[in-house]
Amino acid sequence: MERINIPEIFGSCVFNDKVMRARLSDDVYASLKKTIDENVKLDENVADIVAEEMKKWALENGATHFTHWFQPLTGVTAEKHDSFITPAPDGGVLLEFSGKELIKGEPDASSFPSGGLRATFEARGYTAWDPTSYAFIKDHTLCIPTAFCSYSGEALDKKTPLLRSMQAINREAKRVLKLFGNEDVKYIKTSVGPEQEYFLVDQEVYDKRPDLVYTGRTLFGAMPPKGQELDDHYFGVIKPRVAEYMADLNEELWKLGILAKTEHNEVAPAQHELAPIYSTTNVATDSNQLTMEIMKKVARRHGMVCLLHEKPFAGVNGSGKHNNWSIGTDTGVNLLSPGKTPYENAQFLLFLCAVIQAVDDYQDLLRLSVATAGNDHRLGADEAPPAIISVFLGDELTEILEAIKNDTPYQGTEEEKMKLGVHALPRFAKDTTDRNRTSPFAFTGNKFEFRSLGSANSIACSNIMLNAAVAESLHQYANELEKAENFEEALHDLIKRVITEHERILFDGNGYGEEWIKEAERRGLSNLKTTADAMPRLLDKKNMDMLIKHKVFTETELHSRCEIMLENYVKTVNIEGLTMVDMVRKNYLPAMERYLFRLAQTTSLMRKVSDKVKCNYEVSTMERMSELTDAILEAVKALEDALGKLKTLDNIFESSEFVRDEMLPKMENLRKYVDEAEMLTSQRDWPFPSYGQILFSVK
């Protein structure tokens, strides 16, 4: 295998800071850098120069087209390619790319989800260059990360509200830092490192499963004899075929400047994980969207399919995406780093309180930010965090906050060394707290890990809500402390009050236990189990007021997003229901009929040979299979009736509740009978690859 020169290929397809510094004059570079770092308005003259150099660089690297690469409300990315060519007077072509083309594009917006923001016949939309995220080359096309808005200016994408939320937290955090004497801080940015879980299955097996092809998950399937019980796949030796895929994937990501760092096998058979190094939130969001796209593309090269559905297989773990979130200054200070003496670090404690209050006040916003039809199968299923949002801090921080709340001295603990009982092994410092895998929102040393995201989720949604909610906490603190006569006394009282008022959100125990559900209810925490329960909370007055106040969304944008997400939920389950009916009618029932016929023939022939033959297996199997055939027929009819009823519903809230209360239980009921039939039917007669064949298909 050819050795990769990582420093040489890293970012080779990106118009990054290194390239800009080399190609742009000092004045132009400084102006653009100020726009990128400090959110200063872009100089249009600078845009022309940048566009020319960007075009030259792209052509030198094999690009023939350019596109404004954006993230509409479909959850995936979009692009429309234009070549660099312009007709020349002599019949040839010129290669041109102007600042105007760099700054603004005009795609057809009519077929993207808008939630009523625009009529179908209103086709015009605009893309606007986001200079804070580097342009890159993909498939011979220069891709320019952009925001996407309607003709009348409403955001039709995920990037625009994310950038707005980053502005909000920057504004409010600077106010707070100024009170601590940090006059040299120019800007504050949140950083994210999203860990990405996924499944790899053989393409030949995948192509034989209509449910995987149409919906991304298996709608039927009995568990194989072996699943994840032995935990032997977790961190296990990576199979050669998967290792080759991972190596190819890393190379593709590194070329695009994506900081792919850690790779390993996950818990379920055929499940794996990729984790990057942290980057600024909007860049991390762009990178994660690219990562998911490239994961799928590279898998096909290796004769495999990458499954990003949150729950592709019932009975084994689904796939999540852990959103590791932190906040820091341009001077290099991580505002969530406790330091060696967190009890004495008032600035850290105040920012910690801001996050705790934000999660408590806006727990419903965090929950709905991860709500999808697929993720509903994970949350609270003893494998992912529960649908109840809570915060885990660990022993040391919990004790510190308890001491502050009660005005008692904090005793602290000396650094403890781990003793492993073998002299040759080094002794190392023990972390001050353990990890809690059952917590949806856990402090992990100098950051918070939001673990509730599904693997296919865009991380934009969660970070929009998290940034905005923390900005609101900081806004309240700045308003109070700016008026204080004695800053230190007011700060102490504020921290103590926040801890006391929001301690209900703190939970360090087992989030999977039934006791916690009861305890959370007693505390008054929300338990929004499904998308239909969670999404309407976006329109609660307190949530709308906060998001509008910080200019993250307009009122019309909020209504549109609620409608779009509920529509997506309804459409997703509707497609799953139609796929189930199709598979049952065309494949499962005919297969069961064939098997019953063969059993009947066998029984008849055996009894002709001897009237003493009892045929217990054949008779008992036929009896149960006949019962299951009738049950499946009734269940599929019930599902067909529900699908018909769904078509008649016009109100999206009513439709989503119908899906939750009527459709999903009927789908589960149908699956139950089909999965039992699979266990009774011969493998020769069963029409589709089994769970065992899929999960262990990559040798």
Disulfide bonds with the S-S distance in Angstrom:
none
